[in-house]
């Protein structure tokens, strides 16, 4: 695209804006939107070719990538790591390509959980009808029957799904650091039952139709005046957005709406549902949680909602760079005291692994995960977490034995 053509485009836009300013309120709204558009225009982008179709392969082979024997994603022909900027001048297209690859990675990890780790997939809700949206979790065969130990794995927020800690690590580093598979395999080797949660699978997306509009309106009991004000604000924002959408988005994608999964509409709901329907009914004497990032917040919410049950069932909790906040979540004193005794948070830090890290919050101890990278904290702290669980289990058994001994001595004394 030549400089003269670019100049012509700019001149046309400015003339249009000047004409719009002479009009009424609607034209002024369009002027505002046009100014917003002009602020977003990049001359370099205008000089680049049109964006190609957002159509991508649906298999790793189609992307010409595969995981090698070390679990690293490599190009089939060159052996090189994944390249994000496949087309240097098209960031949006590259991002969509990356997201498409991420969806394939998610399915690939699901397959590994079932085939390599021998976990079974269980649909949620347990009484779901054929037509309603569903979530699922993965469980070892002995998750509900193991009499000794059960481990629950919870990832953080975002695009990650069951079995993943970080998609970025899977694509750019390897499967060991980016997935929960090392935890699962070691846990099963050490006699744990395992449940892998899927807290980010909260809804399915369907194409929006006019008949669905009423399903997503605000049905609250707000005063009519306040509701009308909100509706007006929404309509004005939508008008501005639609005005420059055809310029900003050269390939207008379908507008989608979420259909939320019953009792699993958020990570917190999902954890409570799995707790009520699975974890509380498991046979394990000792239940352990590993919760990364937002997963830690979800666990604290579980404690708030099911405090007595959690204290009775859970032996220890390992958090990895958890984003929970006992003040904002309004966790009570008894919860904070329990967390100080039974939880530990491995946080991103430049200090060596397990070095104590000062905390501003009165909850669980914080120690270094041995890395400054948030997404790596679960992987780097793995050996320390298993040691922590072993020590917690031994301490619990010792205290139980001591309590039984004291009870036995008391009974004998009473008999005498």
C-alpha positions in Angstrom: 0.0 0.0 0.0 1.5 3.3 -1.1 2.0 6.4 1.1 -0.4 8.4 -1.1 -3.2 5.8 -0.6 -2.6 6.0 3.2 -2.8 9.7 3.1 -6.1 9.5 1.1 -7.5 7.2 3.8 -6.6 9.6 6.5 -8.0 12.6 4.6 -11.3 10.7 4.0 -11.6 9.8 7.7 -11.0 13.4 8.8 -13.5 14.7 6.3 -16.1 12.2 7.5 -15.4 13.3 11.1 -15.8 17.0 10.2 -19.1 16.3 8.5 -20.4 14.2 11.4 -19.6 17.1 13.8 -22.1 19.3 12.0 -24.9 16.9 12.7 -27.1 16.0 15.7 -26.5 13.8 18.8 -26.3 10.5 16.8 -23.6 12.0 14.5 -21.7 13.2 17.5 -21.7 9.6 18.9 -20.3 8.5 15.6 -17.7 11.2 15.8 -16.6 9.8 19.1 -16.4 6.3 17.8 -14.5 7.5 14.7 -12.0 9.3 16.9 -11.6 6.1 18.9 -11.0 4.3 15.6 -8.4 6.9 14.5 -6.5 6.5 17.8 -6.2 2.8 17.1 -5.0 3.0 13.5 -1.4 2.0 13.0 0.2 3.2 9.7 2.4 0.1 9.7 -0.7 -2.1 9.9 -2.3 -0.2 7.0 0.7 -0.9 4.8 0.5 -4.7 5.5 -1.5 -7.2 3.5 -5.0 -8.3 4.4 -5.4 -10.8 7.2 -5.7 -14.4 6.0 -8.7 -16.5 7.0 -8.8 -17.6 10.7 -8.8 -21.2 9.8 -6.3 -23.6 11.5 -5.6 -27.3 11.7 -7.4 -29.4 14.3 -4.5 -31.8 15.0 -0.9 -31.4 16.1 0.2 -33.1 12.8 -1.8 -30.5 10.9 0.3 -27.8 12.7 3.4 -29.9 11.8 4.3 -30.2 15.5 4.8 -33.2 17.8 6.0 -33.9 21.3 9.4 -35.6 21.4 10.6 -38.2 23.9 11.5 -35.5 26.4 7.9 -34.1 26.2 9.0 -31.0 24.3 6.9 -29.6 21.4 9.0 -29.5 18.3 8.4 -28.9 14.6 8.2 -32.2 12.7 10.5 -31.0 9.9 13.0 -28.7 11.5 13.0 -29.9 15.2 12.7 -26.2 16.3 10.5 -25.1 19.2 7.1 -23.5 18.6 7.2 -20.1 16.9 4.5 -17.7 17.9 5.1 -15.1 15.1 4.5 -17.4 12.2 3.6 -14.2 10.3 5.5 -11.3 11.6 3.0 -8.7 10.5 -0.2 -10.3 11.8 -0.3 -10.3 15.6 -4.1 -11.1 15.8 -3.8 -13.9 13.3 -0.8 -15.3 15.3 -2.7 -15.1 18.5 -5.7 -17.0 17.0 -3.3 -19.6 15.7 -1.8 -20.0 19.2 -5.3 -20.3 20.7 -6.2 -23.0 18.2 -3.0 -24.9 19.0 -3.9 -24.5 22.7 -7.2 -26.3 22.2 -5.5 -29.2 20.6 -3.0 -29.3 23.5 -5.9 -29.5 25.9 -7.4 -32.5 24.1 -3.9 -34.1 24.0 -3.5 -33.8 27.8 -6.9 -35.3 28.3 -5.8 -38.3 26.3 -2.6 -38.6 28.3 -4.7 -38.5 31.6 -6.8 -41.4 30.3 -4.3 -43.5 28.4 -1.0 -42.8 30.1 -2.2 -42.2 33.7 -5.1 -44.6 33.5 -7.6 -42.1 34.9 -11.3 -42.3 34.2 -13.4 -39.4 33.0 -16.5 -38.6 35.1 -19.2 -36.2 33.8 -20.7 -33.4 35.9 -23.4 -32.9 37.1 -23.8 -36.5 38.0 -27.5 -36.3 37.1 -27.1 -34.3 33.9 -29.6 -34.8 31.2 -28.6 -35.7 27.7 -29.0 -32.2 26.3 -27.6 -30.0 29.1 -24.0 -28.6 29.2 -21.6 -30.8 31.1 -18.2 -30.5 32.8 -16.0 -33.5 33.9 -13.2 -34.5 36.2 -10.6 -37.3 36.1 -10.2 -39.9 38.8 -8.0 -42.9 39.5 -9.8 -46.2 39.8 -9.3 -46.2 43.6 -10.1 -42.5 44.2 -13.3 -43.4 46.1 -12.1 -46.6 47.7 -8.5 -46.0 48.7 -8.6 -46.3 52.5 -5.4 -44.4 53.1 -4.7 -41.4 50.9 -6.4 -39.2 48.4 -4.9 -36.3 46.5 -6.9 -33.5 44.8 -5.3 -31.3 42.1 -6.6 -27.8 41.3 -5.1 -25.6 38.6 -5.4 -21.8 38.4 -7.6 -19.6 36.3 -7.5 -18.8 32.6 -7.4 -21.1 29.6 -5.9 -24.1 31.4 -8.1 -27.2 31.8 -7.9 -30.5 33.8 -4.4 -31.9 34.0 -2.6 -28.6 33.2 -0.7 -26.1 35.3 0.2 -23.7 32.4 -0.4 -23.9 28.6 2.5 -21.7 28.0 4.9 -24.2 29.7 3.5 -27.1 27.8 4.0 -25.3 24.4 7.3 -23.6 25.2 9.0 -25.8 27.8 7.7 -29.4 28.2 4.9 -31.6 29.4 6.5 -32.2 32.8 6.6 -28.6 33.9 3.3 -27.6 32.3 1.0 -30.5 33.3 -0.1 -32.3 36.5 1.1 -35.6 35.1 4.3 -35.8 37.3 2.1 -35.2 40.4 -0.4 -37.9 39.3 2.2 -40.5 38.5 4.2 -40.0 41.7 1.0 -39.9 43.8 -0.2 -43.2 42.3 3.3 -44.7 42.9 3.1 -43.7 46.5 -0.3 -45.2 47.1 -2.6 -42.1 46.7 -5.9 -42.1 45.0 -6.2 -39.1 42.7 -8.9 -36.6 41.6 -8.1 -34.0 38.9 -10.5 -31.1 39.0 -11.5 -29.0 36.0 -12.6 -25.7 37.5 -12.4 -23.5 34.4 -14.9 -25.5 32.4 -17.9 -23.4 33.5 -20.0 -23.1 30.3 -20.3 -23.9 26.7 -20.5 -21.2 24.0 -23.3 -21.2 21.5 -24.0 -18.7 18.7 -26.2 -15.8 19.8 -29.6 -15.5 18.2 -32.4 -13.0 18.7 -34.5 -15.5 20.5 -31.8 -15.9 23.1 -31.6 -12.2 24.0 -34.1 -12.4 26.8 -32.1 -15.2 28.5 -29.2 -12.8 29.3 -31.1 -9.8 30.4 -30.9 -8.6 34.0 -33.8 -10.1 35.8 -33.0 -8.6 39.2 -35.3 -6.6 41.3 -33.5 -3.3 40.7 -35.5 -0.1 40.6 -36.9 0.7 37.1 -34.9 3.9 36.9 -31.6 2.2 37.6 -32.4 -0.6 35.2 -33.3 1.9 32.4 -30.0 3.8 33.1 -28.0 0.5 32.8 -29.8 -0.4 29.6 -29.2 3.0 28.0 -25.5 2.8 28.9 -25.3 -0.7 27.4 -27.0 0.4 24.2 -24.8 3.4 23.8 -21.6 1.4 24.2 -22.9 -1.2 21.8 -23.6 1.4 19.2 -20.1 2.8 19.4 -18.6 -0.6 19.3 -20.6 -1.7 16.3 -19.8 1.5 14.4 -16.0 0.8 14.2 -16.2 -3.0 14.5 -16.2 -3.5 10.8 -12.9 -1.5 10.6 -11.3 -3.0 13.6 -12.2 -6.6 12.9 -11.7 -7.5 9.2 -13.2 -10.9 9.8 -16.3 -10.4 11.9 -16.6 -13.5 14.0 -19.9 -15.0 15.2 -21.2 -13.5 18.4 -21.3 -16.2 21.1 -23.2 -16.5 24.4 -22.4 -18.7 27.4 -24.6 -21.5 28.6 -23.5 -22.2 32.1 -23.0 -25.7 33.5 -25.4 -26.4 36.4 -23.7 -26.2 39.8 -20.3 -25.7 38.0 -20.6 -22.1 36.8 -17.4 -20.9 38.5 -14.2 -22.5 39.9 -15.6 -22.1 43.5 -18.9 -23.8 42.6 -17.1 -26.6 40.8 -14.9 -27.4 43.8 -17.8 -27.3 46.2 -19.8 -29.6 43.9 -16.9 -32.1 43.7 -16.5 -31.9 47.4 -20.1 -32.6 48.1 -20.5 -35.4 45.6 -17.2 -37.2 45.6 -14.5 -36.1 48.1 -16.8 -36.4 51.2 -17.8 -39.9 50.2 -14.3 -41.1 49.6 -12.9 -43.7 52.0 -9.5 -42.1 52.4 -8.3 -41.4 56.0 -6.0 -38.6 54.7 -7.1 -36.2 52.0 -4.5 -33.7 50.5 -5.0 -30.7 48.2 -2.5 -29.2 45.8 -4.0 -25.9 44.6 -2.2 -23.5 42.2 -2.9 -19.7 42.0 -6.7 -19.2 41.8 -7.2 -22.7 43.0 -6.0 -21.6 46.4 -8.7 -19.0 46.5 -11.3 -21.6 45.6 -10.0 -23.8 48.4 -10.4 -21.0 50.9 -13.9 -20.5 49.7 -14.6 -24.2 50.2 -13.3 -23.9 53.8 -15.7 -21.0 54.4 -18.6 -22.9 53.0 -17.7 -26.4 54.5 -15.4 -25.6 57.4 -16.3 -28.4 59.8 -16.2 -31.0 57.0 -12.9 -29.8 55.6 -11.2 -29.9 59.0 -12.5 -33.4 59.6 -11.5 -34.7 56.2 -8.3 -32.8 55.0 -4.9 -33.6 56.4 -2.8 -31.0 54.6 -3.0 -28.4 51.8 -0.1 -27.4 49.5 -0.7 -24.0 47.8 1.5 -22.8 44.9 1.6 -19.1 44.5 -2.0 -18.9 45.7 -3.9 -15.7 45.1 -6.3 -16.2 48.0 -6.8 -13.4 50.5 -8.3 -14.3 53.9 -9.3 -10.7 54.5 -11.1 -10.1 51.2 -12.7 -13.5 51.4 -13.7 -12.9 55.0 -12.2 -16.2 56.3 -12.9 -16.4 60.1 -10.4 -16.8 62.9 -10.9 -20.5 63.2 -10.2 -21.0 59.5 -7.0 -18.9 59.6 -5.8 -20.9 62.6 -6.4 -24.2 60.8 -4.6 -22.9 57.8 -1.6 -21.9 59.8 -1.3 -25.5 61.1 -2.2 -27.5 58.0 -1.4 -25.4 54.9 1.8 -24.1 53.3 2.1 -21.8 50.3 5.1 -22.2 47.9 5.5 -18.8 46.4 7.5 -17.4 43.5 10.8 -16.1 45.0 14.5 -15.7 44.2 15.3 -17.5 47.4 16.3 -21.2 47.3 13.5 -23.8 47.5 11.8 -24.0 50.9 13.3 -20.8 52.3 10.9 -19.1 54.6 9.2 -16.0 53.0 7.6 -13.3 55.1 3.9 -13.0 54.8 1.7 -9.9 55.3 -1.4 -12.1 55.9 -2.2 -14.1 59.1 -2.8 -17.4 57.4 -0.5 -20.2 56.3 3.3 -20.2 56.2 5.0 -19.1 52.9 8.1 -20.6 51.6 10.0 -20.2 48.3 9.1 -22.4 45.4 12.7 -22.0 44.1 11.6 -19.9 41.1 10.5 -16.4 40.3 8.1 -17.6 37.6 4.6 -17.9 38.8 3.6 -20.7 36.4 6.6 -22.8 37.4 5.9 -22.9 41.1 3.9 -26.1 41.1 6.6 -28.0 39.1 9.6 -26.7 41.1 8.0 -27.4 44.5 6.8 -31.0 43.7 9.4 -32.9 45.8 8.9 -30.5 48.8 5.1 -30.9 48.6 5.2 -34.7 48.7 7.6 -34.5 51.7 5.2 -32.0 53.3 2.3 -34.5 52.9 4.3 -37.4 54.2 5.3 -35.5 57.3 1.7 -34.3 57.8 0.4 -37.8 57.5 2.9 -39.1 60.0 2.2 -36.3 62.5 -1.5 -37.0 62.3 -1.0 -40.7 62.8 1.3 -40.0 65.8 -1.2 -37.7 67.4 -3.9 -40.3 66.9 -1.8 -43.0 68.5 -1.0 -40.7 71.4 -4.6 -39.9 71.8 -5.5 -43.6 71.8 -2.8 -44.3 74.3 -4.0 -41.6 76.6 -7.6 -42.9 76.3 -6.5 -46.4 77.0 -4.6 -45.3 80.1 -7.6 -43.3 81.3 -9.9 -46.3 80.9 -7.5 -48.6 82.8 -7.2 -46.0 85.6 -11.0 -45.7 85.8 -11.3 -49.5 86.0 -8.8 -49.7 88.8 
